[in-house]
């Protein structure tokens, strides 16, 4: 079983002895996650924009149908 306390102590010692190496390793490890997060955020924004456009289109269509059904006064 993994000894969490010993591992945490090792990481703290590593960060204290070689802070630039530690930060470089952490940044390199997290970079793919940042990229994935950015891509998913962009995709979500595009999906929300498409949904909003579709809703506006449906609302406009319903308004036009309602106008067409109104009885015209002569």
C-alpha positions in Angstrom: 0.0 0.0 0.0 1.2 3.5 -0.7 2.4 5.5 2.3 0.8 8.9 1.7 2.7 10.6 4.5 6.1 9.5 3.1 5.1 10.5 -0.4 3.9 13.9 0.7 7.1 14.4 2.7 9.1 13.4 -0.4 7.2 15.9 -2.6 7.7 18.7 -0.1 11.4 18.0 0.2 11.7 17.9 -3.6 9.8 21.3 -3.9 12.1 22.8 -1.3 15.4 21.5 -2.8 14.5 22.1 -6.5 11.7 24.6 -6.8 12.2 25.3 -10.5 12.3 21.6 -11.4 9.2 21.0 -9.3 7.2 23.8 -10.8 8.3 22.8 -14.3 7.2 19.2 -13.7 3.8 20.4 -12.3 3.2 22.8 -15.2 4.1 20.1 -17.7 1.8 17.6 -16.0 -1.1 20.1 -15.9 -0.7 21.5 -19.5 -2.8 18.8 -21.2 -5.6 19.3 -18.7 -5.6 23.1 -19.3 -5.7 22.4 -23.1 -8.6 19.9 -22.7 -10.4 22.4 -20.5 -10.0 25.2 -23.1 -11.2 23.0 -25.9 -14.2 21.8 -24.0 -15.1 25.4 -22.9 -14.9 26.5 -26.6 -17.1 23.6 -27.7 -19.6 24.4 -25.0 -19.7 28.0 -26.0 -20.4 27.0 -29.6 -23.2 24.7 -28.5 -24.8 27.4 -26.4 -24.6 29.9 -29.3 -26.2 27.3 -31.7 -29.0 26.6 -29.2 -29.6 30.4 -28.7 -29.8 30.9 -32.5 -32.2 28.0 -32.8 -34.4 29.3 -30.0 -34.5 32.8 -31.6 -35.4 31.2 -34.9 -38.2 29.2 -33.4 -39.5 32.3 -31.5 -39.5 34.4 -34.7 -41.4 31.6 -36.5 -44.0 31.4 -33.7 -44.4 35.2 -33.8 -44.9 35.1 -37.6 -47.4 32.3 -37.2 -49.3 34.3 -34.6 -49.3 37.3 -36.9 -50.6 35.3 -39.8 -53.5 33.8 -37.7 -54.7 37.2 -36.5 -57.9 38.2 -38.1 -57.4 41.3 -40.3 -59.7 44.3 -39.7 -60.9 46.0 -42.9 
